[in-house]
Amino acid sequence: MQPCIAAGLICLWAGFSACGGEERKDVAPVMTVPTVPSAGGAAPPSVTPPPVTAPPVTTPPVTTPPATMPPATTPPVTTPPGTTPGQTTPGNSQPDAGTAAQPDAGDKEPVASGDAIVRGDAPTESTGEGLGPFKVAEYTSGFADQAGFSAGTVYYPTDAEPPFAYIVFCPGFVSYQTSIQDWGPFFASHGIVTMTIDTNTSSDSVQIRKTALMDAFKSLQLEDERADSPIKGKLHKTRFGLAGWSMGGGASLLNGSEHPEFKSIITLTEHLATAPGGVGPLKELKVPTLMFAGTADTAILGGAMSQPAYDAIPESTQKMLYEVEGADHFFFNTPKALEGVVGRYGLAWQKVFLEGDERYRKLLGAEGPQASDFRSNLE
């Protein structure tokens, strides 16, 4: 890394370490960035405008799936050491039975073809602003050990019809998977298997996190074959993706530049300044990419890094940048941010590109609220 950037990171992260590092999460209110406890203390403070109270979760009867998903206000999932397969997190309704990539009779919307995964009713404008219809279980052991990462948690739907698309999600510098844990049960409740990971050391660089993501991906793939795996025989053969926050986001982009077989990438305030070549490798990126960014992010963490990354990605690659006015480096660590709007965009991206469900494309067509910079080449 360049000496000036390295020195800046060391000084800044030295200050973060005294407060517990980068590990902090948002809650549902607009522009409110709460903290997530981590080893060493609280996360760095940020300016918190007056909160907007999100509506409470209403859990419908088990026999009647709702047409739309309510905003999620459930507490974050905590994964204690030794968690065993089968520990469940309830979803918001009964599962949908079908996965065929065909529209209902009379449905004139574009749906999908080929190997796409299509479940349930067509989405509404609020779909994705809360947990999905499926119950969620998680496990933290049993999967194949790989050299690149130290721990992981696999979240999966228990009452959805397989096969499942799947992703691996990597946290940022001096942070652990607890900093992004809300995304695991969120995606799983919508039918997407998600593995969050810890890197070997929390101070691993972008380049080392790049390896960690690929090792975790290989481990998750093997769960489709392991005899005692809760998801044995349930993973889709070609529908998989990557996601990451900060340096984890930068690592996701670098992997995508080398592996066009991935179906989607989502980054949260990605950091590439200390990566070899900076945004240069992104000129080879062919994987559809959604990037979240904030105007209050600091330059040494991820501030103003998303625009050059977006510009470097070829126009032939489907891409979107959603920068939120006043959002800092930690704002997007939960899908509840911006009253669930962040989750809505993230889910719609995964549905269209990871699963191939074209019904969700309409949710990506309009500029999101409080956008300071919104760019997209989607048609």
N, C-alpha and C positions, 0 to 999 in steps of 0.2 A: 504494500500500500504506500501511497505517497507519504513522505515524512510529516507534512503539515496536517494531513487528514488523520494519520495515525496518532500524532500528538494530541490533536483535538479530541479524538475518540477516547484516548486514555484518560484525559482530564475530565471529560464529561461523564464517562462511565465510572470513573472513580467517585464522582459525586453521587451517581445513581446507586453504586454499591452500598454506600452508607445509608441509603434509604430503601434498600431491598431490590435494586435493579430495575429493569425495564418492565417488570411483571405487574401489569395493571390492567383492569378491564373496565369497559363501559357498562352502563345500565341503560334502560330504555329512554329516559328523558332526553329531549333534544339538547345537544351540546353539553351534557353533563358527563364528565369522565371520572367515574369512581375509581378507587384503587382495588387491586387484588393483592392479598398478602403474599409475600414471598420470603425466602430465607434472608434475614438481615434487616427486615423492617418494611415500611411503607414505600410505595412508589413515589416518584417525584411529583410535586404539586403541579396543578395546571389551573388556569383561570376557568371558573365554573359559573356560567351565567345562570339565571334563575331557572330551575327545573320546570319541565312540563310533565305533568303526571299522566302516565299512560293508563288506559282503561284496564281494569282487572281481568284476569283470565276467567272465562266461563267454561267449565268442563261439561260438555253435553253428555247425555245418556249414552251408554256404551252401544246401544242398538241403533242409534241414529247419528250417522256421520254428518258433521256440519258441512254446509256448502262453502264456508270460508273459514279461515283459521284466525282465532283471536290473537291479540298481541301476547307474547310470552312474558310472564312476570314470575315464572317459576325460579327458584333459587338455582345457582349453578351446580352442576354435577361435580361431586368431589370423589375422586377415585383413590381410596385408601390402599396402602400396600397389601398385596395378597388378594385382591379382588378376584373372584372366580367367575367363570362363564355363567351366564344366566341371571346376573344381577340386572334388574329391569328398571327402566324409567318410563312411566306411563306416557303415552301420547295423548292426543286430544280427541280421538274417536276410534271406531272400529276400522280394521284394515279394509282396503279395497281389494277385490278378488282378482282383477284382471291385469295383465301386462301386455296384451296384444297391441301391436302398433296399428290399430285401426280406429277410425272415428265411430261414435255412436250413430245410429240411424238418424239421418237428417242433419248431422254436424257438418257444416260447410267450411270450418276452419282447417287450415293445413295442420296435419298431425305429424306423421312420420312415415318412414318406410324402412324396409330392410331389418337391421338388427336393433332398432331403437327400442327404448323402454318407455312405455306410456302407461300411466296409472291414473285412475280416478277421473273425476269430472274436469272439464276445462277450467283453467285458473280464472280467478277474479282479480280486480285491481288490488285487493289486499292479501292475496295468496302469498305466503312467505313471510308475513309480518309476525308470525308466531310459530310455535311448534306445529309439526305436521300430524297426520292422522294415525301414525304407526307408533306402537310401543317400542321402547329402545332398551337394549341390554348392552353391557360392556364387559370387557375382560382385559386383564393386564399381563397375562402370562400364558405360556404354552406355545406362542409363535416362535419361529426360528430365530436364534441369535444371529445378529449380523454385527460386523465390526464397527460400522459407522454411527450407530446410535445406542443409547444406554437404556432407554425404557420407552414404552408405548402403551397407549390405551386404544382398543378397538371398540367403536360404537357401531351397532348394527340393529336393523329393524327386526323384530321377532314375529310380526304378524303380517308382513307384506310378502307378496309373491315374488320369488326370485326369477331371474337372475338380478343381481344388484351391481350397479356401477359403484366405483370406489375411488377414494382419494387419500393421499397422505398430506398432513398439515404440519408444518415446521414453525416453531416460535423464533423469536429474535434474540439478539445479543443479551447476555447475562439474564436470560429468561428461561422459563420452563413451560411445559405443556399446559400447566394450569392457567397461564396467561391467555390462552386461546381456547380453553376447554368448552366454552359455550357453543362453539361451532360444531363440536362432535355430535352431541345429542340433537342439535338442530338439524343438521343434514340427515342424520340417521332416521329421525322422525318423519322425514320426507322421502325415505327409501334409499338413501345413499350411504353405503358403508364408509366410515371415516376413521382414520388412524391418526391420532395426535402423538407427537414424539418428544422425547428429550434427547438432545445431542450429548456426546460423550462428556463435554464440559460446556458450561453455559457461555464461556468466552470463545467458543469456536467461531472461526471466520466464515465469511460467505462461501468460500471455496470448500471448506470442510463440511459446512451444512449441505452443500450440493451433494457430497458423497453420502451424508447421513440420510437425506431424502431418498436417494436411489436404493440404499441398503434397506431402508424401512419399506419401500415399495416392493422390493423382492420378497421380503418377509411376509408382507400382507398377501401377495400373490400366492405364496405357498400355503396360506390358510385354506385355499380352495381345495387342497389335496390332503391336508393333514387329517388323520383319522378322527382325532378328538376335537377338531375345530368346530365351533358352533356355526360357522359359515361354510363348511365343507360342501363343495359342489354348488355353491350359491352365487359365486362371483362371475360377472360377465367377462367373456374372454378378451374383449377389445375396448371396453368403455372404462377408462381410468384416467385420473388427473392428479394435479399437484396444487398445493396452496401453501401460503406462508406469510408471516408477518415480519416486517423489517428485514433483517438479514436472511430470514427464512423465505421471505418473498423474493429477494434477490436470487437466492439459491434456486427457487422454483423457476424463475425466468431463464437462468443459465442452463438448467436441465432441459427445459423445453426447447432451447435453441439447438440442443444436440439430439433430442428424441422427439421427432415429429409424430410418433405414434400416440402420444398423450392427446386426450380429447379436449382438455380444458386446463387453464391456469387461472387462479385468483390470487392477487397479492394485496396485502394491507400495508400501506405506507412502506413500500419496499425500499431496501437500502442496497445500492450498487456502487457507491463511491469508492469503497475499499476493495471491490472485486477486480481481479486482473482484467484489463481491457475495458472496464466500466460498462457502458451500454453497447460497446462494439459488437459483442456476440449476438445481441438481439436482432441484428440485421438478418440473421439466419432463422429467426423464430417463426414457426409456421403454426403453432398451437394457438387457438382462440384464447385471448387474454383479457381479463377484467382487472383493472387497477383502481383501488381506492386510495385517496390522498386527502390531506387537510392543509389549510392555509396556516394553521398554527403549529405545524410540525417544524422542528428546528433543523437547520441546514445540515448539521453533522449526523443526524439520525436518518431522516428520509425526506426532509423538506425540499421541494423543488426538484426532486429526483424523478418523479413520475412523468413529467412532461418530456424530458429528453428520452426516457425509456419508451414512451408512447411513440415519439417521432422516429425512433430507431427501428421499431417494429415495421416490417414491410406493409404497405397498403393492401397487399394481397392476403394478409392475415386479418381475420376478424378480431377487432379490438375495441376496447372502451376504457375511457378514463373518467372517473367521477370524483372530483375534488370538492370537499365540503367546506364552506366558509366557517372559520373558527375551530375546526377539528384539529386535534393534536395527534401526536404519534401513536397514542393508545386508543383513540376513539373507536376504531373499527374492530377492536378485539372481541366484540360480541355482536351477534346478528340483531340484538335488540336496539342498537344505536339508531338514532334518528327515528324513534318510535317504531322500529321494526323495518324502516325503509331499506337499511343496509342489508338486512336479511332477505328482503324481497328481491333486490337486485342480484345478490349472491345466489339465491336459489334459482331465479329465472335463468341466470347464466349457466348454471349446472344442468338445469333441465334441457335447455336448448342444445348445448354443445357436449356436455358429458353424457346425457341420456338420449339426446336426439329427439326430444319432444318439442315440436315446432309450435305447439299451442301457447307456449310461454314467451315466444318472441315478442309478442305485443307488449309485454311488461318491460321490455328493454328499449322501446321506441321513444319514450319521452324523457326529457331532462328531469333529473331528480330534484327534490326540494333542497334549498339552501346551497345549490351548486355554485361554486365560484369559477369552476372550469369543467365543462362537460363536453367530451369529445367521443365520437363513435363513427365507425365506418360501416355499421350494420345497415342493411337495406330493409 
